[in-house]
């Protein structure tokens, strides 16, 4: 998953346009505008104006891409004024787009026009009053909550830079705004208590545990204290002393008291009235929200029942493939017993966290040796491999990716999780690397960011179906990249594919069919070799962020279908490097736009 991406906790602020970028110097493509049509120029100007206005409304996102113009601001994503501004901006963008004649645009800009129109249309639907109310009244959860992501951002090892005295000053200013934001969350939760839009007890309990864990670190052990443990060499001793003192003070007197207020409120007031049900169907307005979330995540208007049935069919297909592996390795028991064997036998458990790290480095080198056979586009952004930080590892996924900066000053990062190490079975390590790192998220996100010929919203934005669909598709390249030659690693690949298929069943089961948490966990344990720790984290993720997990399979199946169409049409002329370049060189596209683009490329290549 990308988490990356955006860690803002507002459920409906997930659009590509809400991932903001700074005003960049005019690119080579834009310098050609005098020779282009007037419509091309108008479209480029609309993109720049929309992007700059969005940056001012969402200052923190720019930091992720190295723009420090608003780095002294954190913003607030929970006020009615914020949502109203976002809604008005979407309306204004669509009105401006309507004045541009698509047929007069060049082919690249026609794609950009279509993406922008789709994204802003779905954004505007998301700012409907009844949906905004739910987003505002549930400002954080245990999976995407800003309370749990902000420490890493401000840790000295995250996106916020600490190279100059100004960077340290900006950090302190953001901390002061953060304290105010935490207290606003409490007000938002109180509004939800009045309206009936409350989180499940499970989610609330997890948030309480996360806050307790951070508070237990103490001031100097706090993740927030990280930046003052090591300073830039050129910083004066006086500044070092001042920043160390002021950072400790804001943690001790500002952030920790705010966390305690939030923790005590959640524990004493909110938890008693939180929902026993875990699905959106058990909450006022939840069914309508889930319908919206299915479309905004998959980019296609699917019904929950159709998604559920697709999942069941995929589970059945993958189960048959798994059983072939069971027979191949000579396991005499049933497939269910094989799951237990893979889950519990020590031979499939990493011996140490250091071994896990070193093995991912070895896997990475093997992939690098073959990746140019499949890709002509290779990102410049370097990749870093590191373990998930202890303060967030319990509720984090088994693997994740955080994007780097376009200029390469901050690398992309593949995170692996060492929590409850015995549950981290070794089959599937190769697949996880293909998904999160190369050629999955790291390739797709980095190549888009590095492509200055794209408008900013296509460089830095995206939709879940494409972003996660590409990463899941990247797993299917295992034979081309020399991976999964061992049958147990191949079984691990099937297990990861099974995970994405089960998500279709479980997510819709929870939010549209009234499944319980335990029912969902039992389903996953009985249909795969996933460990209970991972299954629990997965299910609690679906509870916290409904619909997001549906996008993987829908996106991957679309890309695989398009690849099959290209192979059938082009025959011997088919080149996977050219196909992958076509899929990746325009950023993350909605599925309908991607289908149209690849269809045009196939015709031109025949």
C-alpha positions in Angstrom: 0.0 0.0 0.0 1.1 3.7 -0.4 0.7 5.3 2.4 2.0 6.9 1.2 1.6 8.9 -0.1 -1.0 10.9 1.8 -1.4 10.4 5.5 -4.1 13.0 6.0 -6.9 11.5 7.9 -9.9 13.0 6.1 -11.5 10.1 4.4 -12.9 12.1 1.5 -9.8 14.1 0.8 -8.2 11.3 -1.2 -8.3 12.8 -4.6 -5.4 13.2 -6.9 -5.9 16.9 -6.8 -5.5 17.0 -3.1 -1.9 15.8 -3.5 -0.4 19.2 -4.1 2.8 20.4 -5.8 4.6 23.7 -5.8 4.9 26.0 -8.8 7.7 24.5 -10.8 9.8 26.2 -13.4 8.4 26.1 -16.9 9.2 22.7 -18.4 10.4 21.9 -21.9 6.9 20.8 -22.8 5.4 24.0 -21.7 8.0 26.1 -23.6 6.5 24.6 -26.7 3.1 26.1 -26.0 3.4 29.0 -28.5 3.4 26.4 -31.2 0.6 24.5 -29.6 -3.1 25.3 -29.8 -4.7 28.0 -27.7 -6.7 25.2 -26.0 -3.5 23.5 -24.9 -2.3 26.8 -23.4 -5.6 27.3 -21.6 -5.5 23.8 -20.2 -1.9 24.1 -18.9 -2.8 27.4 -17.2 -5.9 25.8 -15.6 -3.7 23.0 -14.2 -1.1 25.5 -12.8 -3.8 27.7 -11.3 -5.7 24.8 -9.7 -2.5 23.3 -8.4 -1.2 26.5 -6.8 -4.6 27.3 -5.2 -4.7 23.7 -3.9 -1.2 24.1 -2.4 -2.3 27.0 -0.4 -5.2 25.1 1.0 -3.1 22.0 1.8 0.3 23.2 2.7 1.8 20.1 4.3 1.5 18.0 1.1 4.0 20.2 -0.6 6.7 19.3 1.9 6.6 15.8 0.6 7.8 17.0 -2.7 10.4 19.5 -1.4 8.4 22.8 -1.7 9.1 24.8 1.5 7.1 28.0 0.7 4.4 27.1 3.2 6.5 24.9 5.4 5.6 26.9 8.5 2.0 25.9 8.2 0.3 22.6 9.0 -3.2 23.4 7.9 -6.4 22.0 9.3 -8.3 19.4 7.4 -11.3 19.1 9.7 -13.1 22.5 9.6 -16.3 23.3 7.7 -14.4 26.1 6.0 -11.8 23.7 4.7 -14.4 21.4 3.2 -16.3 24.3 1.7 -13.1 25.6 0.1 -12.4 22.2 -1.4 -15.9 21.9 -2.8 -15.8 25.4 -4.3 -12.5 24.7 -5.9 -13.7 21.5 -7.5 -16.7 23.4 -9.0 -14.5 26.2 -10.3 -12.1 23.7 -11.9 -14.9 21.9 -13.7 -16.4 25.1 -14.8 -13.1 26.2 -16.3 -12.6 22.9 -17.9 -16.0 23.1 -19.6 -14.8 26.2 -21.4 -11.9 24.3 -23.1 -12.6 22.4 -26.3 -11.2 18.9 -25.9 -11.1 18.2 -29.6 -8.6 21.0 -30.2 -6.1 19.6 -27.6 -3.1 17.5 -28.6 -3.3 13.8 -27.7 -1.4 14.0 -24.5 -3.5 16.9 -23.2 -6.7 15.0 -24.2 -5.6 12.3 -21.7 -4.9 15.0 -19.1 -8.2 16.6 -19.8 -10.0 13.3 -19.2 -8.1 12.5 -16.0 -8.7 16.0 -14.6 -12.4 15.8 -15.4 -12.9 12.4 -13.9 -11.0 13.3 -10.8 -12.7 16.6 -10.1 -16.1 15.1 -10.8 -15.6 12.4 -8.3 -14.1 14.9 -5.8 -17.2 17.1 -6.1 -19.4 14.2 -5.4 -17.4 13.4 -2.3 -18.0 16.9 -0.9 -21.8 16.3 -0.8 -23.0 17.5 2.7 -23.9 14.1 4.0 -20.5 12.6 3.1 -18.5 15.6 4.3 -20.3 15.3 7.7 -19.1 11.8 8.1 -15.5 12.7 7.1 -15.4 15.6 9.5 -17.0 13.7 12.4 -14.5 10.9 12.1 -11.3 12.9 11.7 -8.8 10.1 12.5 -8.6 6.3 12.7 -5.9 3.9 13.7 -4.8 3.2 10.1 -4.6 6.6 8.4 -4.8 8.8 11.5 -2.6 12.0 11.5 -1.9 11.4 15.2 0.1 8.3 14.3 1.6 9.5 11.0 2.7 13.0 12.1 5.4 11.8 14.5 7.2 10.0 11.6 6.8 13.0 9.4 8.4 15.3 12.0 11.0 12.7 13.3 14.0 13.9 11.4 13.9 10.8 9.3 10.6 11.6 7.5 9.4 14.0 4.9 10.0 17.2 6.9 13.6 18.5 6.3 16.0 19.5 9.0 18.9 21.1 7.2 18.7 24.7 8.3 17.6 26.8 11.3 14.5 27.8 9.3 13.5 24.1 9.0 13.7 23.8 12.8 11.7 27.0 13.3 9.0 25.7 10.9 8.8 22.4 12.7 8.1 24.2 16.0 5.4 26.3 14.3 3.8 23.2 12.8 3.8 21.5 16.3 1.9 24.5 17.7 -0.7 24.1 15.0 -0.8 20.4 15.6 -1.8 20.9 19.3 -4.7 23.0 18.1 -5.7 20.3 15.5 -5.7 17.6 18.1 -8.2 19.6 20.2 -10.4 20.1 17.1 -10.5 16.4 16.6 -12.2 16.1 19.9 -14.8 18.6 18.9 -15.4 16.7 15.6 -15.8 13.5 17.5 -18.3 15.1 19.8 -20.3 16.2 16.7 -20.3 12.6 15.5 -21.6 11.5 18.9 -24.6 13.8 18.4 -25.3 12.8 14.8 -24.7 9.0 15.3 -21.7 8.9 12.9 -19.2 7.2 15.3 -16.3 4.9 14.8 -16.4 1.2 15.7 -15.2 0.3 19.2 -12.4 -1.7 17.7 -11.0 1.4 15.9 -11.3 3.6 19.0 -9.4 1.0 21.2 -6.6 0.8 18.6 -6.3 4.6 18.6 -6.1 4.7 22.4 -3.4 2.1 22.4 -1.4 4.1 19.8 -1.6 7.2 21.9 -0.6 5.4 25.0 2.4 4.0 23.2 3.6 7.4 22.1 3.1 8.9 25.5 5.1 6.1 27.1 8.2 7.2 25.1 8.7 10.2 27.3 9.9 13.5 26.1 13.5 12.7 25.1 12.5 9.2 23.9 9.7 10.6 21.8 9.8 10.3 18.0 9.2 14.1 18.0 12.5 14.6 19.7 14.5 13.0 16.9 15.5 16.1 15.0 17.4 17.6 18.0 19.4 14.5 18.6 21.5 15.3 15.5 22.0 18.8 14.0 23.5 20.0 10.8 27.2 20.5 11.2 27.1 24.3 10.4 24.4 25.1 13.0 25.7 27.2 15.9 25.8 25.9 19.5 23.4 28.6 20.6 20.8 27.5 18.0 21.3 23.8 18.9 20.6 24.6 22.6 17.6 26.7 21.7 16.0 24.2 19.4 16.7 21.4 21.9 15.1 23.3 24.7 12.1 24.5 22.7 11.5 21.1 21.1 11.4 19.5 24.5 9.1 22.2 25.8 6.5 21.8 23.0 6.5 18.0 23.4 6.2 18.2 27.2 3.8 21.2 27.5 1.9 21.0 24.1 1.8 17.7 22.2 1.8 15.3 25.1 -1.0 17.1 27.0 -3.0 17.3 23.8 -2.5 13.5 23.3 -3.6 12.9 26.9 -6.7 15.0 26.4 -7.5 13.1 23.2 -6.7 9.7 24.8 -8.8 10.4 27.9 -11.7 11.7 25.7 -11.6 8.6 23.5 -11.4 6.3 26.5 -13.9 7.9 28.9 -16.5 9.5 26.6 -16.2 8.2 23.0 -15.5 4.5 23.5 -18.7 3.9 25.5 -20.9 5.2 22.7 -18.8 3.9 19.8 -20.3 1.3 17.5 -20.3 -2.4 18.2 -20.7 -3.0 14.5 -17.5 -2.8 12.4 -19.0 -2.1 8.9 -20.3 1.1 7.4 -23.7 -0.6 7.0 -24.1 -0.3 10.7 -23.7 3.5 10.7 -26.0 6.3 9.7 -25.3 7.3 6.1 -22.8 4.4 5.9 -24.3 2.6 2.9 -24.2 5.7 0.7 -20.7 6.4 1.7 -19.6 2.9 0.9 -21.1 3.1 -2.6 -19.1 6.3 -3.2 -15.9 4.7 -1.8 -16.2 1.7 -4.1 -16.2 4.0 -7.1 -13.6 6.5 -6.0 -11.2 3.6 -5.2 -11.8 1.4 -8.2 -12.6 4.3 -10.6 -15.5 2.3 -11.9 -19.1 2.3 -10.7 -19.4 -1.2 -9.3 -22.0 -2.5 -6.9 -20.9 -4.1 -3.7 -22.5 -7.5 -4.6 -20.7 -7.6 -8.0 -17.4 -6.9 -6.2 -18.2 -9.7 -3.7 -18.9 -12.2 -6.4 -15.8 -11.3 -8.4 -13.8 -11.9 -5.2 -15.4 -15.3 -4.7 -14.5 -16.4 -8.2 -10.9 -15.2 -7.9 -10.6 -17.0 -4.5 -11.8 -20.3 -6.2 -9.3 -19.9 -9.1 -6.3 -19.2 -6.9 -7.2 -22.0 -4.5 -6.9 -24.5 -7.3 -3.4 -23.1 -8.2 -2.4 -23.3 -4.5 -3.4 -27.0 -4.4 -1.1 -27.7 -7.3 1.8 -26.4 -5.4 0.8 -28.5 -2.4 0.9 -31.6 -4.5 4.2 -30.5 -6.2 6.1 -30.3 -2.9 4.6 -33.6 -1.8 2.6 -32.4 1.2 0.3 -35.3 2.2 -2.4 -33.3 4.1 -5.2 -31.1 2.9 -4.7 -27.6 1.6 -6.0 -26.2 4.9 -3.3 -28.3 6.7 -0.7 -27.0 4.3 -1.7 -23.5 5.3 -1.1 -24.3 9.0 2.3 -26.0 8.1 3.5 -22.9 6.3 2.2 -20.6 9.0 3.7 -22.5 12.0 6.7 -24.5 10.9 10.0 -22.7 12.0 11.6 -23.3 8.7 9.4 -20.6 7.2 10.0 -18.0 9.9 12.7 -15.4 9.6 15.4 -16.1 12.2 16.0 -12.4 13.0 15.1 -8.9 12.0 18.6 -8.5 10.6 18.2 -11.6 8.5 14.9 -10.2 7.1 16.6 -6.9 6.2 19.5 -8.6 4.5 17.3 -11.0 2.6 15.3 -8.0 1.2 18.6 -6.5 0.0 19.5 -9.8 -1.7 16.1 -9.9 -3.4 16.5 -6.4 -4.6 19.9 -7.1 -6.2 18.4 -10.1 -8.0 15.5 -8.0 -9.4 17.9 -5.2 -10.5 19.9 -7.7 -12.6 16.8 -8.5 -14.7 14.5 -5.5 -14.6 15.8 -3.8 -17.8 14.6 -6.8 -19.7 11.0 -5.6 -19.0 11.4 -1.8 -18.6 12.9 0.9 -20.7 11.9 3.5 -18.1 14.0 3.3 -14.9 13.5 5.9 -12.2 16.3 8.1 -11.1 15.0 8.2 -7.5 17.0 5.9 -5.3 15.4 3.2 -3.1 16.0 2.7 0.6 15.0 -0.5 2.5 14.3 -0.2 6.3 12.2 -1.6 9.1 8.9 0.0 10.2 9.5 2.1 13.3 8.5 0.5 16.7 5.9 3.1 17.6 3.7 2.1 14.6 4.7 -1.4 13.7 1.9 -3.2 15.6 -0.9 -1.8 13.4 1.1 -1.3 10.3 1.0 -3.6 7.2 3.6 -6.3 6.5 5.2 -4.0 3.9 4.7 -0.5 2.7 6.2 2.2 0.5 6.8 5.9 1.1 7.6 8.0 -2.0 10.8 10.0 -2.3 11.2 13.5 -3.8 11.4 14.2 -7.5 14.9 15.5 -7.3 16.1 12.4 -5.5 17.1 14.3 -2.3 14.9 12.0 -0.3 14.8 8.4 -1.5 11.8 6.2 -1.9 11.5 3.8 1.1 10.4 0.2 1.2 9.3 -0.6 4.8 9.2 -4.2 6.1 7.6 -5.0 9.4 9.4 -7.0 12.1 6.6 -6.9 14.7 5.8 -10.5 16.0 8.6 -11.8 13.9 7.3 -15.4 14.0 4.2 -14.4 12.1 6.3 -13.0 9.2 6.6 -16.1 7.1 9.3 -16.2 4.5 7.2 -17.4 1.5 6.1 -14.3 -0.2 9.0 -12.1 0.5 9.9 -11.9 -3.1 6.4 -11.0 -4.1 6.2 -8.3 -1.4 9.4 -6.7 -2.8 8.0 -6.7 -6.3 4.8 -5.0 -5.1 6.2 -2.4 -2.7 9.6 -1.7 -4.3 10.8 -2.7 -7.8 9.0 -2.7 -10.2 5.9 -1.9 -8.1 5.2 1.3 -6.2 8.8 2.6 -6.4 8.8 2.5 -10.2 5.2 3.8 -10.8 5.3 6.7 -8.3 8.9 7.7 -9.0 8.5 7.7 -12.8 5.4 9.8 -12.5 7.0 12.4 -10.2 10.1 12.6 -12.4 8.2 13.2 -15.6 8.1 17.0 -15.8 6.2 17.0 -19.1 3.1 16.0 -17.1 0.9 18.5 -15.3 1.5 18.5 -11.6 -1.7 16.7 -10.7 -0.7 13.7 -12.9 2.9 13.7 -11.6 1.9 13.7 -7.9 -1.7 12.5 -7.8 -3.3 9.3 -8.6 -6.1 6.9 -7.8 -5.9 3.7 -5.8 -7.0 1.4 -8.6 -4.0 2.4 -10.8 -1.4 2.8 -8.0 -2.3 -0.4 -6.2 -3.4 -2.2 -9.4 0.0 -1.6 -10.9 1.8 -2.9 -7.8 -0.3 -6.0 -7.9 0.3 -6.4 -11.6 4.1 -6.0 -10.9 3.8 -9.2 -8.9 2.8 -11.1 -12.0 6.2 -10.4 -13.6 7.9 -12.9 -11.3 8.8 -15.3 -14.1 10.2 -12.5 -16.3 12.4 -11.2 -13.4 13.7 -14.5 -12.2 11.7 -14.6 -9.0 9.7 -17.4 -7.3 11.8 -20.2 -8.7 11.3 -22.0 -5.4 7.8 -23.6 -5.1 7.4 -22.1 -1.7 8.1 -18.6 -2.9 5.7 -19.3 -5.8 3.1 -20.3 -3.2 3.9 -17.1 -1.4 3.1 -15.2 -4.6 -0.2 -17.0 -4.8 -0.8 -16.2 -1.2 -0.4 -12.5 -1.9 -2.7 -12.7 -4.9 -5.1 -14.6 -2.7 -4.9 -11.8 -0.2 -6.1 -9.3 -2.8 -8.9 -11.6 -3.9 -10.0 -12.2 -0.3 -10.1 -8.4 0.2 -12.9 -8.2 -2.4 -14.9 -10.7 -0.4 -14.0 -9.5 3.1 -14.3 -5.7 2.6 -17.7 -6.0 1.0 -18.7 -8.7 3.6 -17.9 -6.2 6.4 -19.4 -3.1 4.9 -22.3 -4.4 2.9 -23.2 -7.8 4.4 -22.8 -7.2 8.1 -19.8 -9.5 8.7 -18.1 -9.3 12.1 -14.4 -8.8 12.7 -13.9 -12.4 13.8 -15.9 -13.7 10.8 -13.6 -11.8 8.4 -10.5 -13.0 10.1 -11.7 -16.6 10.1 -12.4 -16.4 6.4 -8.9 -15.2 5.7 -7.2 -17.8 7.8 -9.2 -20.6 6.2 -8.5 -19.6 2.7 -4.8 -18.8 2.9 -1.6 -19.3 4.9 -1.6 -15.7 6.2 -0.7 -15.5 9.9 -3.3 -14.4 12.5 -1.3 -11.2 13.3 -1.4 -10.2 9.6 -5.0 -11.3 9.1 -6.1 -9.3 12.1 -4.2 -6.2 10.9 -5.6 -6.6 7.4 -9.2 -6.9 8.7 -8.8 -4.0 11.0 -7.4 -2.0 8.1 -10.6 -2.7 6.0 -12.7 -1.6 9.0 -10.8 1.6 9.3 -10.5 2.6 5.6 -13.5 1.0 3.7 -13.2 0.4 0.0 -9.5 1.1 -0.4 -8.6 -2.6 -0.5 -11.0 -3.3 -3.4 -8.9 -1.3 -5.8 -5.9 -3.7 -6.1 -7.6 -6.5 -7.9 -9.8 -4.3 -10.1 -6.7 -2.3 -11.3 -4.5 -5.3 -11.8 -7.1 -7.3 -13.7 -7.6 -4.2 -16.0 -3.8 -4.0 -16.7 -3.6 -7.7 -17.3 -6.5 -7.6 -19.7 -4.9 -4.7 -21.7 -1.7 -6.6 -21.9 -3.5 -9.7 -23.3 -5.2 -7.5 -25.8 -1.9 -6.0 -26.9 -0.2 -9.4 -27.2 -3.1 -10.7 -29.3 -3.1 -7.7 -31.6 0.6 -7.2 -32.0 1.9 -10.7 -32.0 5.7 -10.8 -32.5 5.8 -7.0 -32.5 4.7 -6.9 -28.8 7.5 -5.6 -26.6 6.8 -5.6 -22.8 9.1 -2.6 -22.4 7.0 -0.5 -24.7 3.8 -1.7 -23.1 5.0 -0.9 -19.6 6.2 2.5 -20.8 2.7 3.3 -22.2 1.1 2.2 -18.9 3.5 4.2 -16.7 4.5 7.4 -18.6 1.2 9.3 -17.9 1.0 8.9 -14.2 -1.9 7.1 -12.5 -4.9 7.0 -14.8 -8.6 6.1 -14.1 -9.3 2.7 -15.6 -11.5 4.0 -18.4 -8.8 6.5 -19.5 -6.1 3.9 -19.3 -8.1 1.5 -21.5 -8.6 4.3 -24.1 -4.9 5.2 -24.1 -3.7 1.6 -24.6 -6.3 1.0 -27.2 -5.0 3.9 -29.2 -1.4 2.7 -28.8 -2.3 -0.8 -30.0 -3.9 0.6 -33.2 -0.9 2.9 -33.8 1.6 0.0 -33.3 -0.1 -2.5 -35.7 
